[in-house]
Amino acid sequence: MKTKILVVDDEADLELLIKQKFRRKIREGTYEFRFAHDGQQALDKLKEQPDVDIVLSDINMPVMDGLTLLTKLPEVNPTLKTVIVSAYGDMQNIRTAMNRGAFDFVCKPVDFADLEVTLEKTIGQVKQLRETIRAIQENNILKMYVDETVLNFMARPGLENRLMASESIEATVIFIDICGFTALAEKLPADALVRLLNMYFDQMVKEIIAQGGYVDKFMGDAVMAVFRGTYHLDRAIDAALSVRTLLQTNSEPLPDGVTYRPDVAIGISTGEVVSGNIGSASLKRLDYTIIGDTVNLGQRLQSVAQPGQILVTEATYQKVKESFQCQPVQEFTLKNKAHPVMTYEVVS
């Protein structure tokens, strides 16, 4: 990868020397040199050419000297590394340059072999800094796609040695489907549809997080969320009630001619689940999720729930009947269930 170096010096012959001494690196495309004759011209070039990696700057120059330039560079590009190349190699100038952010100091007359070693060392620092910045950016992007619970799991010591490990936990899973949303695809352009869906999701997620849950995944126009820890069932139902109220009272304006009133169908299931990385280690594609009969039951309940309904099984009802108002609905024959399942609706 080509390293772009800005040389800032008012001595006209230095440009010729640089091109002569580094002609092989220039020819091979390893180095690309650019030139400025004072600090102010250097700042102007850096604003126009933000891809510069390294600055080589003299101290004594007209208009703006090199020590002043050092104080201005972080405003233009905080990732730049600057090497001072000057005949003013006394300790005071060296200390001033280093205190103002210089990475290194080379004295004139220039030993070009030493300068090349200094450049290689500086290039290494620039690459390391940019890799760190890229890792931070990628981590921030990752946080947009992966829940914090998953990131915390991934950060456990020794995870790389047990990627396929799993654990059994007690948890409550809720499935929330936005009713009738698919039909909107025939009425709204794609960008408006996505914007509306993301707005609904954002509102739902805030209520889930407020009750200590986390989103396991988004599935089309549905959300799967998990609650663990103390009172996980009660917190999941509180979240479901809040989500239902929020979407039923949503007043987001729609384009002319489009009528739609958002509502949700929700299934809630609680019990033992298996939590861990599911996928292919060979393909390096894993999904941190939960599986088990409890999860399947939650999805089946959501699939039979009507708009506005929050459905639970009779076993779940027995656990929450003193805390929440519920009413019986009916028995359903759910997929992969040997016997009909009696369901209750959480009213409030």
C-alpha positions as CSV (number, residue, x, y, z in Angstrom):
1,M,0.0,0.0,0.0
2,K,1.4,3.4,-1.0
3,T,2.4,5.8,1.8
4,K,1.7,9.4,1.0
5,I,4.3,11.8,2.5
6,L,4.1,15.6,2.6
7,V,7.5,17.3,2.7
8,V,7.3,20.9,4.2
9,D,10.5,22.9,3.6
10,D,11.4,26.2,1.9
11,E,14.7,24.8,0.6
12,A,14.2,24.2,-3.2
13,D,17.0,21.6,-3.4
14,L,15.5,19.4,-0.8
15,E,12.7,18.4,-3.1
16,L,15.2,17.3,-5.8
17,L,17.3,15.4,-3.2
18,I,14.2,13.6,-1.9
19,K,13.2,12.5,-5.4
20,Q,16.7,11.3,-6.1
21,K,17.3,9.4,-2.9
22,F,13.9,7.7,-2.9
23,R,13.5,7.2,-6.6
24,R,13.3,3.4,-6.3
25,K,10.6,3.6,-3.6
26,I,8.7,6.2,-5.8
27,R,9.1,4.1,-8.9
28,E,7.8,0.9,-7.1
29,G,4.8,2.9,-5.8
30,T,5.9,2.4,-2.1
31,Y,6.2,6.2,-1.4
32,E,4.4,9.1,-2.9
33,F,5.9,12.5,-2.0
34,R,4.1,15.8,-2.1
35,F,5.7,19.2,-1.3
36,A,4.9,22.5,0.4
37,H,7.1,25.5,1.0
38,D,5.8,26.7,4.4
39,G,3.4,25.6,7.2
40,Q,0.4,27.5,5.8
41,Q,0.8,26.0,2.4
42,A,1.0,22.6,4.1
43,L,-2.2,23.1,5.9
44,D,-4.0,24.1,2.7
45,K,-2.7,21.0,0.9
46,L,-3.7,18.7,3.8
47,K,-7.3,20.1,3.7
48,E,-7.4,19.4,-0.1
49,Q,-5.6,16.1,0.2
50,P,-6.7,14.3,3.5
51,D,-5.1,11.0,2.4
52,V,-1.6,12.1,3.5
53,D,0.0,9.7,6.0
54,I,3.2,11.4,7.2
55,V,4.5,15.0,7.3
56,L,8.2,15.7,7.1
57,S,8.6,19.4,8.2
58,D,11.4,21.8,8.7
59,I,11.3,24.3,11.6
60,N,12.6,27.6,10.2
61,M,10.2,28.6,7.3
62,P,8.5,31.8,6.2
63,V,4.7,32.5,6.8
64,M,4.4,29.6,9.3
65,D,7.2,27.7,11.0
66,G,7.3,24.0,11.7
67,L,6.7,24.3,15.4
68,T,3.5,26.3,14.8
69,L,2.5,23.8,12.2
70,L,2.7,21.0,14.7
71,T,0.0,22.8,16.8
72,K,-2.4,23.1,13.8
73,L,-2.1,19.5,12.4
74,P,-4.4,17.8,14.9
75,E,-7.3,20.1,13.8
76,V,-6.7,19.0,10.1
77,N,-6.0,15.3,10.6
78,P,-5.5,13.8,14.1
79,T,-4.1,10.5,12.7
80,L,-1.1,12.2,11.0
81,K,2.4,11.5,12.2
82,T,5.0,14.2,11.9
83,V,8.7,14.0,11.7
84,I,10.7,17.2,12.1
85,V,13.7,17.5,9.8
86,S,15.8,20.5,10.8
87,A,19.2,21.9,11.4
88,Y,17.9,23.3,14.7
89,G,18.7,20.2,16.6
90,D,19.3,21.7,20.0
91,M,17.6,20.1,23.0
92,Q,15.1,23.0,23.4
93,N,13.8,22.7,19.8
94,I,13.7,18.9,20.1
95,R,11.8,19.0,23.3
96,T,9.4,21.7,22.0
97,A,8.7,19.6,18.9
98,M,8.1,16.4,20.8
99,N,5.8,18.2,23.3
100,R,3.8,19.5,20.4
101,G,3.2,16.1,19.0
102,A,6.2,15.3,16.7
103,F,6.7,11.6,16.3
104,D,10.5,11.9,15.7
105,F,13.3,14.4,15.0
106,V,15.9,14.1,12.2
107,C,18.8,16.6,12.1
108,K,20.2,18.3,9.0
109,P,22.3,17.7,7.0
110,V,20.0,14.7,6.4
111,D,21.4,11.2,6.6
112,F,19.0,9.6,4.1
113,A,19.6,6.1,5.3
114,D,18.6,7.2,8.8
115,L,15.6,9.1,7.3
116,E,14.4,5.9,5.5
117,V,14.6,3.9,8.8
118,T,12.7,6.7,10.5
119,L,10.0,6.7,7.8
120,E,9.6,2.9,8.0
121,K,9.2,3.2,11.8
122,T,6.7,6.0,11.4
123,I,4.7,4.1,8.7
124,G,4.4,1.2,11.2
125,Q,2.9,3.6,13.7
126,V,0.5,5.0,11.2
127,K,-0.7,1.6,10.2
128,Q,-1.2,0.5,13.8
129,L,-3.1,3.7,14.6
130,R,-5.4,3.3,11.6
131,E,-6.0,-0.4,12.3
132,T,-7.0,0.6,15.8
133,I,-9.4,3.3,14.5
134,R,-10.8,0.8,12.0
135,A,-11.3,-1.8,14.8
136,I,-13.2,0.8,16.8
137,Q,-15.4,1.7,13.8
138,E,-16.1,-1.9,13.1
139,N,-16.9,-2.5,16.8
140,N,-19.4,0.4,16.7
141,I,-20.9,-1.0,13.6
142,L,-21.0,-4.5,15.2
143,K,-23.0,-3.0,18.1
144,M,-25.7,-1.9,15.6
145,Y,-26.2,-5.5,14.6
146,V,-25.4,-7.5,17.7
147,D,-27.0,-7.1,21.1
148,E,-24.9,-6.1,24.1
149,T,-25.6,-9.4,25.8
150,V,-24.0,-11.2,22.9
151,L,-21.0,-8.9,22.9
152,N,-20.5,-9.6,26.7
153,F,-20.7,-13.3,26.0
154,M,-18.1,-13.0,23.2
155,A,-15.8,-11.1,25.6
156,R,-15.6,-13.9,28.1
157,P,-12.1,-15.2,28.7
158,G,-11.2,-18.3,26.6
159,L,-14.3,-18.0,24.4
160,E,-12.3,-18.9,21.3
161,N,-11.6,-22.4,22.8
162,R,-15.3,-23.1,23.4
163,L,-17.1,-21.4,20.6
164,M,-19.7,-24.1,20.3
165,A,-20.3,-24.2,24.1
166,S,-23.9,-23.8,25.4
167,E,-25.8,-23.6,28.7
168,S,-29.2,-24.3,29.9
169,I,-31.0,-21.3,31.5
170,E,-34.4,-20.3,32.7
171,A,-35.8,-17.5,30.6
172,T,-38.9,-16.0,29.0
173,V,-39.1,-15.5,25.3
174,I,-41.6,-13.3,23.5
175,F,-42.5,-13.1,19.8
176,I,-44.0,-9.9,18.6
177,D,-45.5,-9.6,15.1
178,I,-46.6,-6.4,13.6
179,C,-50.0,-7.3,12.2
180,G,-50.9,-6.5,8.6
181,F,-47.6,-4.9,7.8
182,T,-46.7,-7.1,4.9
183,A,-49.8,-5.8,3.0
184,L,-48.3,-2.3,3.1
185,A,-45.6,-3.4,0.7
186,E,-48.2,-3.1,-2.1
187,K,-49.0,0.5,-1.1
188,L,-45.7,2.1,0.0
189,P,-42.3,2.5,-1.8
190,A,-39.5,0.4,-0.4
191,D,-37.7,3.3,1.4
192,A,-40.9,4.5,3.1
193,L,-41.7,0.9,4.1
194,V,-38.3,0.4,5.7
195,R,-38.4,3.7,7.4
196,L,-41.8,3.0,8.9
197,L,-40.8,-0.6,10.0
198,N,-37.6,0.7,11.6
199,M,-39.6,3.3,13.5
200,Y,-41.9,0.7,14.9
201,F,-39.0,-1.6,15.8
202,D,-37.2,1.3,17.6
203,Q,-40.2,2.0,19.7
204,M,-40.6,-1.7,20.6
205,V,-37.0,-2.2,21.4
206,K,-37.0,0.7,23.8
207,E,-39.8,-1.0,25.8
208,I,-38.0,-4.3,25.8
209,I,-34.7,-2.8,27.0
210,A,-36.6,-0.8,29.7
211,Q,-37.7,-4.1,31.2
212,G,-34.2,-5.6,31.0
213,G,-34.8,-7.8,28.0
214,Y,-32.7,-8.1,24.8
215,V,-33.6,-8.6,21.2
216,D,-32.4,-12.0,19.9
217,K,-33.3,-11.3,16.3
218,F,-35.5,-9.3,13.9
219,M,-37.5,-11.6,11.5
220,G,-39.2,-9.7,8.8
221,D,-41.8,-7.6,10.6
222,A,-41.5,-9.6,13.8
223,V,-39.2,-9.4,16.9
224,M,-37.9,-12.2,19.1
225,A,-36.9,-11.0,22.6
226,V,-35.4,-12.8,25.6
227,F,-35.7,-12.0,29.3
228,R,-33.4,-13.6,31.9
229,G,-32.7,-13.2,35.6
230,T,-35.0,-12.2,38.4
231,Y,-38.7,-11.9,37.6
232,H,-38.0,-12.5,33.9
233,L,-41.6,-13.6,33.2
234,D,-43.2,-10.6,34.8
235,R,-40.8,-8.2,33.1
236,A,-41.5,-9.9,29.7
237,I,-45.3,-9.4,30.2
238,D,-44.8,-5.8,31.2
239,A,-42.8,-5.2,28.1
240,A,-45.4,-6.9,25.9
241,L,-48.2,-4.7,27.4
242,S,-46.1,-1.6,26.9
243,V,-45.3,-2.5,23.3
244,R,-49.0,-3.2,22.5
245,T,-50.2,0.1,24.0
246,L,-47.4,2.1,22.2
247,L,-48.2,0.7,18.8
248,Q,-52.0,0.9,19.2
249,T,-51.7,4.6,20.0
250,N,-49.1,5.3,17.3
251,S,-50.0,8.4,15.3
252,E,-47.2,8.4,12.7
253,P,-48.7,10.0,9.5
254,L,-48.8,7.9,6.4
255,P,-48.7,9.0,2.7
256,D,-52.0,10.2,1.2
257,G,-54.3,7.4,0.3
258,V,-52.6,4.8,2.7
259,T,-54.6,3.7,5.7
260,Y,-52.9,1.5,8.3
261,R,-53.3,1.2,12.1
262,P,-50.5,-0.7,13.6
263,D,-51.2,-3.5,16.1
264,V,-49.3,-6.5,17.4
265,A,-49.9,-10.2,18.0
266,I,-47.7,-11.5,20.8
267,G,-46.8,-15.0,22.1
268,I,-45.0,-15.5,25.5
269,S,-43.4,-18.7,26.7
270,T,-41.3,-19.3,29.8
271,G,-39.1,-22.2,30.9
272,E,-35.8,-23.8,30.3
273,V,-33.9,-22.9,27.1
274,V,-30.5,-23.7,25.6
275,S,-28.4,-20.6,25.1
276,G,-25.2,-20.5,23.0
277,N,-23.6,-20.2,19.6
278,I,-25.5,-22.0,16.9
279,G,-24.1,-22.5,13.4
280,S,-21.0,-23.7,11.6
281,A,-17.5,-23.2,13.1
282,S,-16.0,-24.4,9.8
283,L,-17.9,-21.6,7.9
284,K,-17.2,-19.2,10.8
285,R,-20.8,-18.2,10.8
286,L,-22.4,-18.4,14.2
287,D,-25.5,-17.0,15.8
288,Y,-25.8,-16.5,19.5
289,T,-29.4,-17.4,20.3
290,I,-31.6,-19.6,22.4
291,I,-33.4,-22.8,21.2
292,G,-35.7,-25.4,22.8
293,D,-39.3,-26.3,23.2
294,T,-40.0,-23.1,25.2
295,V,-38.8,-21.0,22.2
296,N,-40.9,-23.0,19.7
297,L,-44.0,-22.7,21.9
298,G,-43.6,-18.9,22.1
299,Q,-43.5,-18.7,18.3
300,R,-46.5,-21.0,17.9
301,L,-48.5,-18.9,20.4
302,Q,-47.7,-15.7,18.4
303,S,-48.8,-17.4,15.2
304,V,-52.3,-18.0,16.5
305,A,-52.7,-14.7,18.4
306,Q,-55.1,-12.2,16.9
307,P,-54.2,-8.5,16.5
308,G,-53.9,-7.0,20.0
309,Q,-53.7,-10.3,21.8
310,I,-50.9,-11.4,24.1
311,L,-51.2,-15.2,24.5
312,V,-49.7,-17.5,27.2
313,T,-50.3,-21.1,28.1
314,E,-52.2,-22.3,31.1
315,A,-49.0,-23.2,32.9
316,T,-47.8,-19.6,32.4
317,Y,-51.2,-18.3,33.4
318,Q,-51.0,-20.1,36.7
319,K,-47.7,-18.3,37.5
320,V,-48.9,-14.8,36.7
321,K,-52.7,-14.9,37.5
322,E,-52.2,-12.9,40.7
323,S,-50.1,-10.2,39.1
324,F,-51.9,-9.8,35.7
325,Q,-55.5,-9.8,34.5
326,C,-56.0,-12.7,32.1
327,Q,-58.9,-14.4,30.4
328,P,-59.2,-17.8,28.8
329,V,-59.2,-17.9,25.0
330,Q,-59.4,-21.5,23.7
331,E,-57.5,-24.6,23.1
332,F,-55.3,-24.7,20.0
333,T,-53.7,-27.6,18.2
334,L,-50.2,-26.2,17.7
335,K,-47.7,-27.5,15.3
336,N,-45.5,-30.4,16.7
337,K,-47.6,-30.5,19.9
338,A,-49.1,-33.9,20.7
339,H,-52.0,-32.4,22.7
340,P,-54.1,-29.2,22.3
341,V,-52.8,-26.3,24.3
342,M,-55.1,-24.1,26.4
343,T,-54.3,-20.5,26.0
344,Y,-55.0,-17.3,28.0
345,E,-54.9,-13.7,26.9
346,V,-53.1,-11.2,29.1
347,V,-55.5,-8.2,29.3
348,S,-53.7,-5.9,31.6
